[in-house]
Amino acid sequence: MYELLFWRYLDEIYLNNQEVYEALIEKEEMQGLAVLPVDVIINRINSVFSKWERVDENSWKNNAGKGAFQVITTPQSIKIDCYGTEGKTMNQLLSVMEEFKCPLYDPQVPERYDEMSE
């Protein structure tokens, strides 16, 4: 599994990314983060991956190739767990989240990919 996590800081706020990640994984609300349009984001992911089988309301499977992913949400974050997913697919997910101004935090590295990265 490869984990991708996305959130958006409020203007002029920047926190310790690892601490934000740990709080969001525990589904804690964080001061300084924007509330995301979670339903709109899920609908956009579903649109982009319309050729994939939607296993349930939060999971997609590629019946024509490799990979599957599950989306886990809080009001402030979108976590995507990728299973055997190709890089091209992960880049599509990153692009969707960029539309909502939510850069990637990659906990495997750990690094956040935005202009404010430390």
C-alpha positions as CSV (number, residue, x, y, z in Angstrom):
1,M,0.0,0.0,0.0
2,Y,1.1,3.6,-0.7
3,E,-0.5,6.3,1.2
4,L,-1.2,9.8,-0.1
5,L,-2.6,12.6,2.2
6,F,-4.0,16.0,1.2
7,W,-5.1,19.1,3.1
8,R,-5.1,22.8,2.7
9,Y,-3.7,25.4,5.1
10,L,-5.7,28.6,5.7
11,D,-4.0,31.7,4.4
12,E,-0.8,32.8,6.2
13,I,-0.8,29.6,8.3
14,Y,1.8,26.9,8.1
15,L,2.3,24.1,10.6
16,N,4.5,21.1,11.2
17,N,3.4,18.7,8.4
18,Q,4.2,15.6,10.3
19,E,2.2,16.7,13.3
20,V,-0.7,17.7,11.0
21,Y,-0.5,14.2,9.4
22,E,-0.5,12.4,12.7
23,A,-3.6,14.4,13.9
24,L,-5.5,13.9,10.6
25,I,-4.8,10.1,10.7
26,E,-6.4,10.1,14.2
27,K,-9.3,12.1,12.7
28,E,-8.6,15.0,14.9
29,E,-9.7,18.5,13.9
30,M,-6.7,20.9,13.4
31,Q,-6.8,24.6,13.8
32,G,-5.3,26.3,10.7
33,L,-6.7,23.9,8.1
34,A,-9.4,24.6,5.7
35,V,-12.7,22.6,5.6
36,L,-12.7,20.8,2.2
37,P,-15.6,20.2,-0.1
38,V,-15.3,16.5,0.5
39,D,-18.4,15.4,-1.5
40,V,-17.3,17.5,-4.5
41,I,-13.8,16.0,-4.4
42,I,-15.2,12.5,-4.3
43,N,-17.5,13.3,-7.2
44,R,-14.5,14.6,-9.2
45,I,-12.4,11.5,-8.4
46,N,-15.3,9.4,-9.5
47,S,-15.6,11.4,-12.8
48,V,-11.9,11.1,-13.5
49,F,-11.9,7.4,-12.8
50,S,-15.3,6.7,-14.5
51,K,-13.8,3.7,-16.4
52,W,-12.8,2.0,-13.1
53,E,-15.2,-0.1,-11.1
54,R,-16.5,1.7,-8.1
55,V,-16.4,-1.1,-5.5
56,D,-18.2,1.0,-2.8
57,E,-18.7,4.7,-2.2
58,N,-15.0,5.2,-1.3
59,S,-13.1,2.5,-3.3
60,W,-12.2,2.1,-7.0
61,K,-10.6,-0.9,-8.8
62,N,-9.0,-0.9,-12.2
63,N,-10.5,-3.9,-14.0
64,A,-8.6,-3.1,-17.2
65,G,-5.2,-3.0,-15.5
66,K,-3.3,-2.6,-12.3
67,G,-4.4,-1.0,-9.1
68,A,-7.1,0.0,-6.7
69,F,-7.5,2.8,-4.3
70,Q,-9.6,3.8,-1.3
71,V,-10.4,7.3,-0.3
72,I,-10.8,8.1,3.4
73,T,-12.0,11.6,4.4
74,T,-12.3,13.9,7.3
75,P,-13.8,17.4,6.9
76,Q,-10.2,18.7,6.6
77,S,-8.4,16.0,4.7
78,I,-8.4,13.4,1.9
79,K,-6.4,10.3,2.4
80,I,-5.9,7.9,-0.5
81,D,-4.6,4.4,0.1
82,C,-3.2,3.0,-3.2
83,Y,-2.9,-0.7,-3.7
84,G,-0.7,-1.8,-6.6
85,T,-1.5,1.5,-8.3
86,E,0.7,2.7,-11.1
87,G,2.5,6.1,-10.9
88,K,0.3,7.5,-13.8
89,T,-2.8,6.8,-11.7
90,M,-1.3,8.4,-8.6
91,N,-0.4,11.5,-10.8
92,Q,-4.1,11.7,-11.9
93,L,-5.1,11.7,-8.2
94,L,-2.6,14.4,-7.5
95,S,-4.0,16.5,-10.3
96,V,-7.5,16.2,-9.0
97,M,-6.4,17.3,-5.6
98,E,-4.4,20.2,-7.1
99,E,-7.7,21.5,-8.6
100,F,-8.8,21.9,-5.0
101,K,-5.5,23.5,-4.0
102,C,-4.5,20.6,-1.8
103,P,-0.9,19.6,-2.2
104,L,0.4,16.1,-1.5
105,Y,1.9,15.1,1.8
106,D,3.8,11.8,1.3
107,P,4.2,10.2,4.7
108,Q,6.5,7.6,3.3
109,V,9.2,10.2,2.6
110,P,7.9,12.3,4.7
111,E,7.5,15.4,2.7
112,R,4.8,17.9,1.6
113,Y,4.9,19.0,-2.0
114,D,3.9,22.7,-2.0
115,E,5.7,26.0,-2.4
116,M,6.0,26.3,1.4
117,S,7.9,23.1,2.0
118,E,10.6,23.4,4.6
